[in-house]
Amino acid sequence: MGAVRTSGARSRGKLELDLHDKEKIKELGSFFACNRKGHPVCDVLSYGGTWGWDMEDMDTDGVLPTRNFHGGSFDRIEDVTFEKLKDAVFSGQYTCYACRVRCKPVCQGGKYAIDAAYGGPQYETAGGFGPNLQISDVEVIAEAFSNRAVIPDVTTTDELNWWIRQRYRDLGLLTSDHPTITLQRCRMERIKYPESDEHFRIDIPPRNGYNSIIRRGDIIACDTGIDYLGLGTDTQQVAFVLKEAESAVPEGLR
């Protein structure tokens, strides 16, 4: 996964759309709501999101991202199944606006005091932090790259760098290099804050010399890795910091 270059402004309207056939739209919505149940894909997604169906199937097929794809299966796959997450910190499912599937897992509590406000992991996080880094603790996976580590308008990029580095040390893992956090921010938002454009260049890594406060609406990209079994991984993750009125990543960034 790589960083996304973005620039521009967005607005959020409140007026209702002037639909050509509003009754037909309602009819289609009711049809989907009544016929979703029983569909094999929708049922699995409603049960546990993409984590609910991918992990064990991919392990059986030998295509898990184990040790940065140096292997395809994980010898502790039974410890990172959705059922394990459900027994540990899973608290329910949430949905995107107007979607009947409800495939977004929500996690809460556990030994890391996970906050339900930050949702929960899907397969991408489970695979990236499970088989890839040889971690079989579902609570660590659920915590990783959640907003629990970032307080918008307070946390800085250097603080997040060191939070990730310390997390590796807590797990007894050696880092192949220091984590690098880069930020991208809409130009219309940049003028509100003191950071110069140099803080948002992504063409000259690493960016660790430019410590910036993480703001709502920022795109955060992390480049990190560990040394394990004589191999060095290269793990990249991208996150979007939701604005106050937002409950999901804007359509243009999905």
C-alpha positions in Angstrom: 0.0 0.0 0.0 1.4 3.4 -0.9 0.7 7.0 -0.2 -2.0 8.9 -2.0 -1.3 12.4 -3.5 -4.3 14.6 -3.1 -5.1 18.3 -3.4 -8.3 20.3 -3.5 -11.3 21.3 -1.5 -14.5 19.4 -0.7 -17.9 20.6 0.4 -20.7 18.7 2.1 -24.2 19.6 1.1 -27.4 19.1 3.2 -30.1 19.5 0.5 -32.0 16.4 -0.6 -31.3 15.1 -4.1 -34.0 15.7 -6.7 -34.5 12.1 -7.7 -36.2 11.2 -11.0 -38.2 8.4 -9.4 -38.0 8.5 -5.6 -40.5 5.7 -5.2 -38.4 3.4 -7.4 -35.4 4.1 -5.2 -37.3 3.2 -2.1 -38.5 0.1 -3.8 -35.0 -1.0 -4.7 -33.8 -0.2 -1.1 -36.6 -2.4 0.3 -35.8 -5.2 -2.2 -32.2 -5.2 -1.1 -33.0 -5.2 2.6 -35.4 -8.1 2.2 -33.2 -10.2 -0.1 -29.7 -9.5 1.4 -30.2 -12.2 4.1 -29.2 -15.6 2.7 -26.8 -14.2 0.1 -23.5 -16.0 0.9 -21.2 -13.0 0.5 -23.5 -10.6 2.4 -24.0 -13.1 5.2 -20.2 -13.6 5.7 -19.6 -9.8 5.6 -22.4 -9.2 8.1 -20.8 -11.8 10.4 -17.3 -10.5 10.5 -16.4 -8.2 7.7 -13.6 -9.2 5.4 -11.7 -10.8 8.3 -14.7 -13.1 8.7 -13.9 -15.0 5.5 -10.5 -14.4 4.2 -7.9 -15.6 6.7 -8.4 -19.3 6.9 -9.2 -19.6 3.2 -6.1 -17.8 2.2 -4.0 -19.9 4.6 -5.5 -23.1 3.0 -4.7 -21.7 -0.5 -1.2 -20.7 0.6 -1.5 -17.1 -0.3 -1.3 -15.3 3.1 1.2 -12.4 3.3 3.4 -14.4 5.7 6.7 -12.8 6.4 6.2 -10.3 3.6 5.1 -13.1 1.2 8.2 -15.3 1.9 5.6 -17.8 2.9 1.9 -18.4 2.2 0.7 -20.1 5.4 0.8 -19.2 9.1 1.5 -21.9 11.6 -0.7 -20.1 14.2 -3.6 -19.3 11.9 -6.1 -20.6 14.5 -5.0 -17.8 16.8 -5.8 -15.0 14.4 -9.2 -16.1 13.1 -12.2 -13.9 13.4 -13.6 -16.3 16.0 -10.6 -15.5 18.3 -11.3 -11.7 17.9 -14.9 -12.3 18.6 -14.0 -14.1 21.9 -11.6 -11.4 22.9 -12.7 -7.8 22.1 -15.3 -7.9 19.4 -18.5 -6.0 20.4 -20.6 -5.8 17.3 -21.0 -4.6 13.7 -21.5 -1.1 12.3 -22.4 0.2 8.9 -21.6 2.8 6.4 -24.4 5.3 5.6 -27.5 3.6 4.1 -25.8 0.2 3.7 -27.7 -2.8 5.0 -24.8 -5.2 5.1 -23.2 -3.9 8.3 -19.7 -5.3 7.7 -17.7 -2.9 9.9 -16.5 -4.7 13.0 -16.3 -2.8 16.3 -13.9 -3.7 19.1 -13.9 -2.7 22.7 -12.1 -3.4 26.0 -9.4 -6.0 26.4 -5.9 -5.6 27.9 -5.2 -2.6 25.7 -8.5 -0.8 26.6 -9.6 -0.5 23.0 -12.2 2.3 22.4 -15.2 1.3 20.4 -15.3 4.8 18.8 -12.4 3.7 16.6 -14.1 0.7 15.1 -12.1 -2.4 14.4 -9.8 -4.2 11.9 -10.7 -5.8 8.6 -8.6 -8.5 6.8 -6.0 -6.0 5.6 -4.9 -5.2 9.1 -5.3 -8.8 10.3 -3.0 -10.0 7.5 -0.5 -7.2 7.7 0.0 -7.4 11.4 -0.7 -11.1 11.9 1.0 -13.5 9.5 3.2 -10.8 8.0 4.7 -9.8 11.3 4.2 -13.2 12.9 1.9 -11.8 15.6 -0.8 -14.1 16.9 -2.4 -11.8 19.5 -5.7 -10.6 18.1 -5.8 -7.7 20.6 -2.5 -6.3 19.3 -3.9 -6.5 15.8 -7.1 -4.8 16.8 -5.1 -1.9 18.4 -2.6 -1.4 15.6 -3.0 1.7 13.5 -6.2 2.7 15.3 -7.0 6.3 16.3 -6.2 5.3 19.8 -2.6 6.3 19.0 -3.6 9.6 17.5 -5.3 12.6 19.0 -6.1 15.0 16.2 -4.6 18.5 16.7 -2.4 17.2 19.5 -0.3 14.2 18.4 2.7 14.9 16.2 4.3 12.7 13.4 7.4 12.2 15.6 5.3 11.0 18.5 3.5 8.5 16.3 6.9 7.3 14.9 8.1 6.6 18.4 4.8 5.1 19.5 5.2 2.5 16.7 8.9 2.0 17.6 8.0 1.4 21.2 5.2 -1.0 20.3 7.7 -3.1 18.4 10.0 -3.2 21.5 7.1 -4.2 23.7 6.6 -7.2 21.4 10.3 -8.1 21.4 10.7 -7.2 17.7 13.7 -5.6 16.0 13.1 -2.8 13.5 14.7 -2.9 10.1 14.6 1.0 10.2 12.9 3.7 12.1 9.2 4.2 11.3 8.6 7.1 8.9 5.3 9.0 9.0 4.4 11.3 6.1 1.4 13.6 5.9 -0.7 14.9 3.0 -3.0 17.8 3.5 -5.4 19.6 1.2 -3.9 23.0 0.2 -7.1 24.7 1.4 -6.5 23.2 4.8 -2.7 24.0 4.9 -3.2 27.7 5.1 -5.0 27.3 8.4 -1.8 26.0 10.1 1.8 27.0 10.6 3.5 24.0 8.8 5.1 25.0 5.5 4.7 23.0 2.3 8.1 21.3 3.0 6.3 19.3 5.7 4.1 17.6 3.1 6.6 16.6 0.4 6.6 12.9 -0.1 9.2 12.7 -2.9 12.3 13.0 -0.6 12.0 10.4 2.2 12.6 10.1 5.0 10.4 12.9 6.4 11.4 12.4 10.0 13.1 15.8 10.2 9.7 17.5 9.7 7.7 17.2 12.9 4.1 18.1 12.2 0.9 18.1 14.2 -1.6 15.6 12.8 -4.9 17.4 11.9 -8.4 16.2 11.0 -8.6 15.7 7.3 -4.9 14.6 7.0 -3.8 11.5 5.1 -1.2 9.6 7.2 1.2 7.2 5.6 3.5 5.0 7.6 6.5 3.2 6.2 8.0 0.7 8.6 9.4 -2.8 8.9 11.0 -5.4 11.2 13.9 -7.9 11.1 12.7 -11.5 11.7 14.2 -14.8 10.9 16.9 -13.2 8.9 14.4 -11.3 6.7 13.5 -7.6 6.6 9.9 -6.7 6.0 8.6 -3.5 4.3 5.2 -2.6 5.7 3.2 0.4 4.6 -0.2 1.6 5.9 -2.3 4.6 5.0 -5.0 6.2 7.2 -7.3 9.1 6.9 -8.1 11.3 10.0 -11.8 11.8 9.9 -13.2 15.3 10.3 -15.7 16.1 13.1 -18.8 15.5 11.0 -17.5 12.5 9.1 -18.2 8.8 9.9 -16.3 7.3 6.9 -13.4 8.0 4.5 -14.6 10.4 1.7 -15.6 8.6 -1.5 -12.8 10.1 -3.5 -10.1 8.5 -1.3 -11.5 5.0 -1.1 
